């Protein structure tokens, strides 16, 4: 099946010299404005590193409802998680907390991984209010500090002025249905110019859905609802100064009842953010533009579980556990970004500099209550150990100089950032007698990029960048066990994980074609993983020795590969877009393949657009995966799927529809089973069969 992708890519490449007549409605990537390259606005074509962009138009046309569906057709990026659940992006084989997520200038909550699965993800926001999502691939700590080990995800939402560009009032209502999980959605957007100095917008989105089923439709069911509210108010203090106040709220509840009163789970994920941002274009000696922001975010996950036990290993007989598991994280942040343009000798400079300060309070309270079959209380709200949580502060000072050495020919991007972080465990009587210790370190992160223009339409780009990730609090302060089998010990001596990323690529943007080819190589040092530090004889005769585990800096990883994108406008109506990704990675300590790497994969999209309607056919496929870390690890077969999208614009009413997995193929993406045992039952990981979706939006 993957051969079809290669053939399609070859066909697309044959149109490199296609006619230059281009329909104006086709947006060119080279004109897309991004902020992830320098923390100020730049054309995507002027950025030395690799950046993928998903726009609101793509989200709407492809009926995306979450991170998973928004990044389905992107090179170098894969996703984990399904609609209604935690989700996260994997960038060139690196994911989790090794990637920074920033929304409207605010850091999003951490991910917490436990029990081999993603419990807390970063998918807890609504895509309906998204203006653009940028993903900068590779290390990016020179601008964004800790966690930018493998990349950054920058999410931007619409301001009131985006709705009110040529009017005083804007109202839009939307209804949608997403068949893969029977999700029904309703959105209302209202924006109003209140005076010459003030405009306000509010968007409300409600979603009700079910679990995303496997192909056989045998997964346990659950229901979920989500509510999103985005309120923004802009104040024009003068012709050059403005203030933006934001309230961003998201709540997602899910309920799963497998056996009433015996196996039940109710989850509530809630996030609220308050932000105030000041922007000035009043040029001074120190800056041409200034952006200052202060924000507060509070995230909480509550999981209430009922678990019945037959009592076969208990002296009390059958009993029922009532678990109250939580993850709580609040972030207070402030940041300042300034830029200044000036000439020095024969060179022109655009200096970007500033600081970030973020303070995290994180806790992981877990409580258990237990009742026997007669309803007697055996355990009453007893605390359970995992890790005590932590207070973390991070301060970063950064500077980047975008230097034009030869106008329209040679540009350098030189950046440097100094970070200081301090982390200490929270006090808790549950961990009395445990020595956690404090973690304090500094990190220096350089970056150097080059953009060389052969012509106005053809650029050679190269970049080196450094990344680092502070020791995760949930690993450094992990302290729990099951007697007399094992114990996990905290380790306050962990060093930060670091990375060095190298890229070399070529970008072309012509009248009717555009393309990019990038080769990359990344080295990661001091990866954190657990290992056995000692064994002790069990106090129970006949039992195996008790193992003591502790997280240490043990890993050295190398990842390399290439990515290629090619888009051609055949005429005013037809465009073809293709992408191909090849990645390989190894643990250099053990000389084994990484399970986080995806197999060779690619996509082809062909779009026909008339005056007020369009149709898109999209193919995505992946080669079989055989390069796994161990012969006992699962391998997957190659696969390919076809989706269809259609859009009709009636003027005030815009209608989108889609058919996913048109040929009703049963397949398993490697990313969903990576690291599992070769003999594992993979039925639950098969992807949904053919399904439908539609969305209608009416603008008054």
PyMOL commands that set and color helices and strands:
alter all, ss='L'
color gray80, all
select helices_A, chain A and resi 2-13+29-31+44-46+56-61+67-70+96-98+127-129+141-144+160-163+179-181+429-431+473-476+670-672+683-685
alter helices_A, ss='H'
color red, helices_A
select strands_A, chain A and resi 33-34+42-43+50-55+77-80+88-91+100-103+106-107+112-114+117-120+130-137+151-157+169-178+183-193+198-210+223-236+241-259+263-280+289-309+319-344+347-363+366-372+377-383+390-406+410-425+438-455+458-469+480-482+486-489+497-509+513-536+546-569+574-587+592-593+601-609+613-622+639-649+653-660+691-699
alter strands_A, ss='S'
color yellow, strands_A
deselect
rebuild
show_as cartoon
